[in-house]
Amino acid sequence: MLRKPTSYWAVICLVSILVPLSAWAQNFTASVNGSVTDPSGAAIPGAAVTLTSVGTGWTAKFTTSKDGLYLFGNLARGVYTLNASAANFRDVVEKQIIVNLNESVRVDVKMELGSHVETVEVKASAAAINFDNGEVKGSITRK
């Protein structure tokens, strides 16, 4: 009678446990971050910042910190619109923010004095420059 070694079964059990865990570890690491400031460059704490996915309609809200900073993390690849509003300032809308996987996009918002009824709409895309660290990244398109 031929007997299989127990180490063979141990390896099979280990592989069957680790393979599903490696698939579970996949995540999105893209983010949109920045600061909200007034015309003089001072931070605006407590500003309401909303990020909306153009493709899916998914929305996330954030209130800026005491330093006027915000961060939307764990984002999927796509095009986003950012809205910022604060008391005694005009609302600001940043459109066509392109986010790729493993990318950190910085969008600094400079708000102008005025009422909530007035809105400043920015139609330019966010810069592809990484201000957070010295890392150089690129993406590959289907073409």
NORDA-V373191 format. One record per backbone hydrogen bond with DSSP energy under -1.0 kcal/mol. CO is the residue of the C=O (numbers start at 0). NH is the residue of the N-H. Records with the same first field share a line. If there is no record, write none. Layout:
BEGIN
CO = NH ; NH
END
This chain:
BEGIN
5 = 9
6 = 10
7 = 11
8 = 12
9 = 13
10 = 14
11 = 15
12 = 16
13 = 17
14 = 18
17 = 21
18 = 22
19 = 23
20 = 24
22 = 25
29 = 74
30 = 104
31 = 71
32 = 106
33 = 69
34 = 108
35 = 43
36 = 110
37 = 40
41 = 37
46 = 63
47 = 84
48 = 61
49 = 82
50 = 59
51 = 80
52 = 56
57 = 52
59 = 50
61 = 48
63 = 45
64 = 67
67 = 35
68 = 64
69 = 33
71 = 31
77 = 98
78 = 53
79 = 96
80 = 51
81 = 93
82 = 49
83 = 91
84 = 47
85 = 88
87 = 113
90 = 119
91 = 83
92 = 121
93 = 81
96 = 79
98 = 77
102 = 30
104 = 32
108 = 36
111 = 89
117 = 90
119 = 92
121 = 94
END
